[in-house]
Amino acid sequence: MINYIDTKNEIEILRIRIDCLKNEREELSSLVSANYSRVDRINVQEIKIPDKKIIEYIHRITIIDKKIKEKSEQLNFLEQKLEEMEKLFKKSVGINHKIFTMRYIDGLKADQISRRVGYSVRSVYRILETVNQK
């Protein structure tokens, strides 16, 4: 399982990146639509040399659309992982809750946790395994 705080930070970064890509796409679309009423009507064979810039804008728009789709899929995956972690977090109680918190929220390793709670490393792994199986 991945670290809770790192996942939340990565989700926030992805949201910001998607917003930036959408803004960039809007700017390019407005540049294209300033010269043409609809992007769909542009026929590549009919474009004159000065209009090559428009083709470049359209190409960049398609690349940005692909990036937005990829980032959105990553975002959905991480949000699902975060939701799973939150469900596990709510289910855990007592020492399980404490160990789960140290591992996935504080980001401590099993040997560090074992020293703090007075359990063996093997016991810490066993507890983490049971918490993950719930």
N, C-alpha and C positions, 0 to 999 in steps of 0.2 A: 504494500500500500504506500502511497505517496504522502508527503508531508502536507498537512492541512493548510498551514500558513503560506507555504510556497505555492500551493494550488490556488488559493484565493488570490495571491498576488499575480500569478500567471493569468488567471481569468480576467482580472482587472486590466492587465497589459493587453490582452487579446481584444477586449472591448474597446479600448482606446485605439488600438491599431485598426480595427474594423471601422470605427468612426472616421479615422483619418483617410482610409481608403475610400470610404463612401463620399467624403468631402472632395477628395481628388477626382473621383469619377464625376461628381456633379460639376466641378469646374471644367473638366474636359468636355462634358456633354453640352455645357452652355457655350463653349467655344465653337463646337460643331454646329449647334442649333442657331448660333448667331449668323452663320453663313448659309445655312440650309434650314428650311422649315421642318423637315423630318430627316433623321439619319437614315431611315429605312429606304428612302428614295434615291440615295446616292448609288450611281452605277459606276463601278471602278473603271470601266473602259472609257467612259465619257469624261472623266476628270482630267482637267488640264494641268499643266505643270505647277502653277501657283497653288492648286488645290491639293497637292501632295501632303501638305501639312495636316489637312483634314483626315486623310487616310492614316497618318501617323497617330492622330488623336483617337481615331476609332480603334486602331490596333491596341493602343494603350488602354482604352476602355475595356476591351475584351480581356486583356491580361489582368487588369484590376478586378474584373468580375470573377475570374478564376481564383485570384488571391482571396477575395471576400468569401467565396464559397469554402475554400480550404480553411481559412481562419474560423469561419462559423462552425465548421465540422469539429475543429479542435476545441472550440469553445463549448460546444454541446457535450463532447466527450468529457472534458474537465468538469463541467457542471454536474454531470451524472456521477463522476467519481466523488466529487465534493458532497453530493447528496447522500451517497452511500456511506461516506465517512461520518456524516452528521447523524445518520440513523444508527450506526454502530456506537457512536459517542453517547447517544441518548439511551441506548440499551445497556451500556456497561455501568456497573455499580461497584462500590468498594475499591479493593485493590486493583481489580480489572480496570476500573475507570481511571485510577491514578496512573497505572502503567500505560494505558492507552493514551492518556493525555501527554505523558512524558515522551512517548515515542512519536506520535503523529502530530502533536501540536507544538511541543517544545523541540522536537527533532533530535532527541537524545538517542544514543545507540544502546543496545541491550546491556552491554557491560557497565555503562554509566548508570542506567536505570537500576541494575542489580545492586550496585554500591549504595544507591540512595534509598532503596526500599528494603535492603537486607536479604534479598532473595538471590539464589544462584542464577547465573546467566541462562542456564537451561530452563529454569522455572519461568523466567521472564519470557523466553521464547514460547514456552508452552501456553502461558496466559495470553500472549499476543495471538497465538494461533487459534485459541478458543474464541477470543473476541472477534477475530476475522471470520470465523466460521458461522457466527450467529446471524 
